[in-house]
Amino acid sequence: MASAPTLILVYETEAACRKRLATQGFAARQALEISSYLAQSTDIVAEFAAIGAACTARGIDFLPVELDKAGTALGRADPSASLVWTLTDGVAYYRGAAAPALARLNGLAVFGSDDALFALCQDKFRSGAVLRAAGLPAPAAGLARDGRFLVEPPPSATGWFVKPNRLGSKIGIWNDSRCASLDQALVLSRRIFAAYRDHAIVQPYLPGRNARASFLAVEARAGIEALGTAFVNSGSDFQTMDDSLALYGETGNAARARNSYVEPQLLSVDDTMPDAANAVRGIAARMMDCLGLRDVFSLDLRIEADAAVHLIEFEVCPGLPCFDFRAYCHGRWGMGLPDAMASAAAASLRV
């Protein structure tokens, strides 16, 4: 008897990540910070019933699987009727990149980009080099480790921005992540190495506004017209780790309980800077064609007052339950997240 078409959602939990980091000797605060980038796995659990109902309405089953159980679950899945959607990436602090590789090992179809991109997008220095080689407007960067430059950063009249090379996708960790001298950048690289055991990427500081482009192929033939781009106005120049902790996952839920949860404001780039929005669509189209981005992804961008666009980084596992992706699903597809996910899975499974 043939299996029912099934969406298998693989996710890594904050708690599992924290436990593993603790055994590796990370301090409790840093383990909390690192694991917080898996907050979407915490936030989406509350929607499993709604996603399941939306899938049932479209003739498919829904099976959420914790990453540590994925080897067994994917080994048992029917290759002719299964679709694997990986919620988290990671090859350093996180292990989500194992899921699409396991799917490939077991002959299962995947929703999302090729598994090689799960590793590339987590290494900002390497991904930046690839993006620039493809002719995309990613800023040049230097690379430092514990107070020593491995690759000298380019000169900059505006100062430099320093962040961990492999940790998440934010554009800042501390309030002083923007610095005026390379000596300060090396000091920050020592702090990053001490806290996170990571290299530091050192980029010229880019003036402008933060923007996020989101994409979900809710329909089978969805192309670049499905991209949505919004300015993310948080009231500060860049997001810090504390800002992130206040928005998502376990700490975000605690902020809601204290009535201190405040979402950044989203403003359509198309409505205010259409030339910049067109440039973003061109960037995303090039990435889809050249790198193979597909199905679901997001881009982090910096847009200057003259509409110049800078590609900061990309994600193959965007934060689906995050405020910006929910807004995208409502604005572009007229759907809540569960229906958008179920429709995308049904289109991919051709149900």
Sequence and secondary structure as in RCSB ss.txt:
>XXXX:A:sequence
MASAPTLILVYETEAACRKRLATQGFAARQALEISSYLAQSTDIVAEFAAIGAACTARGIDFLPVELDKAGTALG
RADPSASLVWTLTDGVAYYRGAAAPALARLNGLAVFGSDDALFALCQDKFRSGAVLRAAGLPAPAAGLARDGRFL
VEPPPSATGWFVKPNRLGSKIGIWNDSRCASLDQALVLSRRIFAAYRDHAIVQPYLPGRNARASFLAVEARAGIE
ALGTAFVNSGSDFQTMDDSLALYGETGNAARARNSYVEPQLLSVDDTMPDAANAVRGIAARMMDCLGLRDVFSLD
LRIEADAAVHLIEFEVCPGLPCFDFRAYCHGRWGMGLPDAMASAAAASLRV
>XXXX:A:secstr
     EEEEEE  HHHHHHHHHHTT  HHHHHHHHGGGHHHHHHHTTHHHHHHHHHHTT EEEEEEGGGHHHHHH
HS TTTEEEEES   SSS  TTHHHHHHHHTT EEESS HHHHHHTT HHHHHHHHHHTT      EEEETTEEE
E     TT EEEEESSS S S SSTT EESSHHHHHHHHHHHHHHH   EEEEE   SEEEEEEEE  STT  GG
G EEEEEE SSSS  HHHHHTTSHHHHHHHHHTT     EEEEHHHH HHHHHHHHHHHHHHHHHT   SEEEEE
EEE TT  EEEEEEESS  TTSHHHHHHIIIIIS  HHHHHHHHHHHHHT 
